[in-house]
């Protein structure tokens, strides 16, 4: 039986925004309501008011004036969809909320999200496996590539035509299937993007998150198509390509994920970031704790750590940090073309400081947090 534990809040959005009045404290708990149910509680004089109806048709002149219409309704007459933890002042500030993907109001991590994170880890494992042997080819490929993304890893390592590399990797990742993982409890957290080197902050749409501390069990979290793997082994692919297939076992997937997460944590624990996070405790303590747990995974077979969901697409940043450490000259030369987060604009990022922003979650019970860390036991 596989298990997935939420270490820090996870948000995988469904693209919807939940209007602030849909969250309301009733007694000692905060409930989530349908907006259509709120409209049914408005007095007839309000819903027949031409000015109000015209505002709905045109779009309200301000959200505060629109939301004020719901101040007088009796929420106790409405059936809530679910209860949610809301341990900060967002209710009073009437912040809209980014909706977490759910199935019949039950939050879950989609299997596709887990698979994407595992693919990133395996791509990074390919880079580590061949880096020393193919260093010259990688240096040449970096000069030839227009951008550095997950799909370019085989081309980066072997210098083969992009179509050939892409076709093989599509077949490899077609051998992996991950199941959806369901949880029970949700929370709403504040979310702000901070500039690491300047006194700047950007409030974001606050996320509805799968609350930390939960653990979910599932019969088969990761399934590997052994027939498809055998077909690739017997196919006419290059011998070095076939070495990648050896990564497709539960133990090696776990090892690849842990190495990737460990490198990601290193990128989060530079001297500048440690100083920055001192103002946002307990983030430094949490990062150190997860790093120590990753190190201890050699004693716990098939346990690994990942980061998934909102503001956690760290593949490009982790690869950039790898080249910054292992090929500093190439990193500096190719920074503007490959590694800079903004290209062709008036802003010129600093290669020494990149990346320069971090998104931090907050609630009064847990303090400051980086989103999306999970522990997996296969």
C-alpha positions, 0 to 999 in steps of 0.5 A: 500500500503506497502512502502520500503525506502532505508536508507543506500545503499543496495547491493544484488549481482548476483554473476557477476563482471563488468569490470572497463572499462564498467563504463565511464563518458560521459559529466556530468554522468557516464554510464554503458556499455556492455563489448561486445559493447566495443570490437566492438569499438576496431580498427581492428588492435587491435582485429586482433593482435595475441598478444592481442588475445593470451592474451584474450585466456590465460587470460591477464597478468594484468588487467591494460594492458587489460583495457588499450586497451579500452582507445582510444574507443569513448564511445559516439558511444555506447548505455549505459545500464543505468546511475549510481552515481559514486561519488568517485575516483574508475573510475580513479583507474579502480576498478572492480564492484560487480553487483547488482541483476537486472531485465532488468537493474532495481535493486531490493531487492528479496523477498527471501532476505526480507524473510530471514531477517524476518526469522532471526528476528522471530528466534530471537523473539523465543529466547527472548520469551522463554529465561527466562522460558527455561534458563536451557534447553538453557544452556544444549542445548548450551553444546550439540550443535556443532554450533549455526545457525538459524536452531537450534533455536527450538532445542536450546530452547526445546531440541527436536530432530533436525529433529522435530524442523526443520520440524516445522520451515520449515512449519512455514516459508512456510506460509510467502511469500515476493514480490520483491521490485524494485527501480530506481537508482544505485550507486557505492561505495568504500568498505573496511573491517577494523580491529577494533583494529588494523591498518589494512584494506582490499580493497574489490570488490566495490559494485553496490548498490541501492542508499539510499533515494529511496522509493518504493511502492508495493501492497502486500509486505508480504503475510501470508498463513492463510490456512496453519497457520490454518492447523499448529494450528490444527495439532499435534505439541506441544502446545509451538510450536504453540505459535510461530504461534502467531508471524505470523501477520503483527503487530507482524512481525513488532515488532519482526523485530524492536526488532531484529534490536534494538539488532543489533544496540546495538551490533554496539554501544559498547564503542569500536565500537563507538570509532572506528566509530568516524573516519568514520562519519557520521556512529555513527550519522546514527546508533543513528538516526535509533535506535531512529526511531526504538524506535518511531515505537510504535507510527507508526503501522506496521513500522519496520527496517531491515538490508539486503544484503552485509555484513549484515548477523548479526544473528549469531553476534546478538545472540552471543552478546545476550548470551554475555550479558545474559549468560556471563559465558556460552558465555566465556566457549562455545566461541571457539565451538559456537561463534568464527567466526574462529575455528580450525585455528592458529588464536584464536579470543578474546571473549571480542572483537569479532567481530573485523572487519567491512565493510564500504562503502564510497562515496564523497556525503554521506561519510562513511556508513554501508550497508543495512538499510531499513525502511518498512511500511506495 
